[in-house]
Amino acid sequence: MDLLMEIETYLHRTGVSPTAFGRRAVNDPRLVLDMRRGRRPKPHTIERVSAIIHPAARAEWHS
């Protein structure tokens, strides 16, 4: 699944605003808005976003 689509699903499911998500994930409140406009995140950003969206997977990865 596309990362932006995963983020959008997470936002819808949790009710978190796009700016709050970006701030929490990578200290960038414009992250989601910029991705909607075509921004392509770097690998480190993808890791941090994925850790928020899929916390159980991250715990398994680092154990």
Order of alpha helices (4+ residues) and beta strands (2+ residues): alpha-alpha-alpha-alpha-alpha
